[in-house]
Amino acid sequence: MKPFISVYIPVYNGEKHIRECLDSVLGQTFRDFEVVICDDRSSDGTVDIIKEYARRDPRIIFSQNEVNFGCVPNHKRCISYTRGEWIKPINHDDLLSPTCLEKMASKTSRNIPIMACRRDFILAEDVSATIRAALLKFTHVDDFFPNKTEISAQEISCAAIDHFSENFIGEPVVMMIKRDALNRFDSYNPNMSIIADLEYWLRISSNMGIVYLPEVLASFRIHNDSITARLINNKQHLRSRFDQLMLLHEFAFSPYYAHLRKVVFARNPGIDLIDMLSQRLRKAHKEFLSGSKVGVKDNQREWDALMATYPMLGELFRNCNIFRKIGSIHKKDLKQVILNRIRNKRRIK
């Protein structure tokens, strides 16, 4: 019999926190769930700990990857093993409150296939003052939509542009997604490494809206090795900028964001996503070319790889001057003619 909820945990070298994480999941007041764990070739004691728990609880389904796939591919691999009607991600160093699944399950009768709850932070003792100060500026759904438990697709679309690349929805630990959404909206973008989760939440919620539970039901752990800490400390600056360009590319061209485009074009004043993307491309390229010769060479190699992955970004970058001369959204029909010619030339659908 298939469980109602599949909790999945992608893990890599998580022996320090995986016990606490598993205890928080297995201690839920709601019982109709399974736990899918994919280990990404850990080199510490993680696997032994997981096997110990799996022997005690038959709800645990454990798999170890043949090779190290990386963070986003491991999320996707976990999902491929899940069977539940609803899918609940949690990273191996995060925690759920005892009533998290029960309270989220109580909201699944609504015709919206994605939901989020509020979260708090668990800060390691060695987390710097800089990171602690930055966390105070983190936003969440109810900062923009106070006292609302259902946020419409139109509201999410506007917030996605007004607070571009800011993860106001939250980290994987706060989310739950209906399996049907996977069939309609696919899964995480494997090209992204920093905001793949945000892009996926927006892909669904900008079309379907989102259910929000304003109660703290999850805890997101910050330590010096976490992606969030490295990003705040500017150690993943390049990847963050690349992810932002990819996100804006999806907004401008992906069929999944047709509704978002319709919403932002209809605003007064309307927002020209092509112009926004062109400006960010110019700024990003100039930024990547600054610094030492060795750094510039590495950045250029990364830049070329990005342009190869997203050919429309390369075409837009080469045609930035043309779009700047065309001007504002009022001439977007002419822009569309040029874009169509680019697509035909590159055979991009």
N, C-alpha and C positions, 0 to 999 in steps of 0.2 A: 504493500500500500504506500502510495506516494505521500510524503509529508506536506503539510501546508506551507511551511517556511523552510528554505535552505539557507543556513548560515554558512558563509564560506570565508576561509582564512588563508590568504597567501602568506607564506612565511619564508624568510631567509635569515639564517643565523639569529634565531630569536630565543635562544635558551634563557636569556635574562628575564623575559616578560611573558613567554608563552603559557606558563602555568597559570599565572594570574588571569590572562586573557581567557583561557579555556574554562577556568573556574567560574568566571563571570557569565560565560555562555551556557555552560551546563547547569548553572544554578538558576535558570529562568523559571518564573512561575508558570509560563506557558510551556507546554510540553511537546506539542506536535511539530517537531522540527528535526532536521538532520544537520550535521556539521561536516562540511567538506573542507579538507585541508590539503593544499599542494605545497610541498617543500621544494624550494628552488636550489637544490644541491647545497644545503647548509654544511659548513665545515666544523660546527661546534656540536653541542649535545642536543640540539633541537629534535632530531629524529627520534632519539631514544625516549625523550619526554613525551612526544606525541604518541608513540607506540604504547607507552605505559598507559596513557589515558584511553587509547583505542581499545585496549584489552578490557578495560573496566566499563566502557560505555559503547554499546553497539550502534549508537546514532552517529558515531564518528566514522567517516569515510576518508581514508588517508592514501595519498599518492605522492611519490617522489619523482620529480622531473628527471628525464634522462640527461639533460644538460641544464646549465643555468640560463633561463630564458630572459630574466629581467622582470622588473616590477609589473608593468602593464601587461605583457604577455602572460605572466603568471596569474593575474586577475582573470584574464580570459580563459585560461586553462581551468581554473577553479569553477568558473561558470559552466563549462562544458560537462562537468561531473554532477552538477546539481539536478534535482528532480522536483523540487517544490514549486508550488503555484506562485509563491513570492520568494524573492532572493534578497538576502541580507548580508552585505559585505562587512567585514571588520578586519582591520590590520592586526598583526600578531602582538602588537604592543599597546593596543587600545582595549577599552572595557565597556561592557554593557551594564546598565543598572538591572536589578533582578526583575523588574516589571517591563523592561523595554519591549520584548516581543509581544507580551500580552497587550500592551497599550497600542502598539502599532497594528497588531492584528485586528483590534477592535475598530480601526478606521478603514479597513480594506473593503468595506461594502460600498464605498463611494466609487463612482465611475472614473477614477483617476489612477493611472498605473504607477505612480511614483509618489513617495512621501519622504519627509525628513523630520527629524526631531531636533531639539536644541541640544547642545553639548557644552561641557566644561573642559578645562585643560588639566592635565597632570604634568607638572613641570619637574624635570630632574634637577637635583641640587646644583649641578654644574652648569645649568643653563644661564647664559650671560644676561646682564642687565639690558643689553640691546635687544635681545630676543624677547625678554619679558615686557619691555616697553612696546615692542612691535605688536605683540599679541593683544594688547589693550585696544588696538585699532582694528582688530579683526571684526568683521561684520557677520550677521546672520540674517535669516529671512525676516524675522520680526523687527529688525532695525529699519527695514524699508516698508514692511507691511504689518504694522502693529495691530494686534487684536484680530488678526485674520487667520483662519485655519484652512482656507482654500484660496489659493492665489491663481488667477486666471492665466492662460497662455499669453494673452496680450500684455498683462502686467509683467510677467517674467521676461518677455521679449524686450520691453522697454528697459527693465532693470539690467538686462544683459548688456545693453549698449551704454546706458548711463553710468554703469559701474563696470566697464569693460575689463575682463580678465580677473576681476575680484570674485573670489569664491564665496559669495554671500549665501549659497545654499548649504555648503558644508563638505566635510570629508566623508570618505566611504562609511565610517562607523555610524553616521547619523542617518543613512539612507536605507530605504527598502523599495524594491522595484518588482512589479508584476512580470511574470515570465512572458506574457503576451507582448510586452514592450520590446523584448529581445527580437521577436519575429518582425515587428514593425520598424524598429529603430536600430537594429543591429547591436553592436557592443562597443567597448572602448576603442578609441582610435589608437592603433599601435604605434603611430608615428610620434605621438606626444609622450612626454615623460614627466612633466610637472603638473599640467592642468588637464590631463586626460579625463579625470573624474568630473571636473567642472563641465567640460565640453559634453560629456555624456548626459549629465543631469539636464543641461540646457537643451540638448537635442530632443529629449523627451518632453520636458516641461514647457518649452516654447511652443509646443503643439498641443499638449494635453493639460497644462496647468500642473499644480502640485498641491498635495495635502501637507499641512504643516502642524506638528505637535509642539507647542511652545514650552513643554516641560523638558528639563534636562534628563535624558534617558541614556546618554552615552558619554564616555570620557575619551578625549583625544590626547595621546601622550606626546610631549615634546622633549626630546633629548638632543644632544649635540650631533648625533649621527642621523637624526631624522631629516627627511627631505625638506620639511618646513624650516627647520633650523638652518640647514645649509643654504636655503634660498634667502632667508633673512640676512644671513652673514655674507651674502653676495657670492657664494661659491658655485651657484648654478645660474649665474646671470645670463650666460649665453643661451642655455637651454630654455630658460624662462622667456627670453625675447623671441626665440624661434617658436615656442608654443603659442605665444600671443599672435604671431603672424599666421600660424596655422589655424587658430581659432577664428580670426577675422576672415581668413580665406573661406572657411566653412560657412560663416555667416553670409558671405557675399555670393557664394556659388553653389553650395551643397543643396540638393533638393530637399533635404531634411529641414532646412531653414527657410523654405519658401514663405511660411507664415510669418516668421520674424521679419523678413524683408518687407513683406506687405505692411506690417504694423509700423516699422520705422520710417518707411517712405511716406506713409499717410500722416505722420506727425507734422505739427506746424511749429517750427520749420522741420521739414523732412531731413533725414540723415542719409547722406550719400556714402554707402559702404565702400564703393569702389574708390572714391576720393580718399576716404579714411584709410583704406588699405594702402593706397599709393603713397600717401604721406608717411605712414609708418614704415614702409619699405625703404624709402629714401633715408629716413632718420636712422633706421637700424643698420643699413649698409655703411653709412658714415661712421656710426659708432663702432662697428666691427673693424673698420680699417684703421682705427686709432690704436696706439700702443706700440709695443716693440715689434721688430720685424718678424721674430719667431711667432709671437702671438697673432699678428696679422695674417701670417701664412696659414696658421691653423684655423683661424676664424674664416678665412676665405675658402678653405677646403670644406668646412662645415656649411658655409653659405652655399657653395656650389651643390652640395648634397641636398640641401633643402630645396633649391630651385629645381633640381632633377626630380625630387619626389613630388613637388607641386608645380608643374610646368606653367600654370596660370600665374603664379607668383613671378616667375621669370619673365613672362611676357609683359606683365604689368610693370615690372621694374624697368624693363627696356623701353616701355612706352609711357613712363611717368610724365615726361615733358609734354606729350600729346594730351594726356588727360588734364594736366594743369592748365593748358591753353584752352581746352574745351570749357573748363569752368565748373559751375555748380550743378546741382541736381536738376535744375531747369532744362539742362541740355542732356539729360541722361539718355534720351532716345538716340542721340548721336553716339554717345558712349556705348550704348548697346550694340549699335551697328558695328563699331570697331571690335567690341568683344566677340561678337558673332564671327567676324572675319578671323580673329585670333583662334577661336575654337575650331573653325573649319580648317585653318592652316595647320593647327596642331592635332586635329582630329580628336579634340577633347569634347566629351559629351557631358 
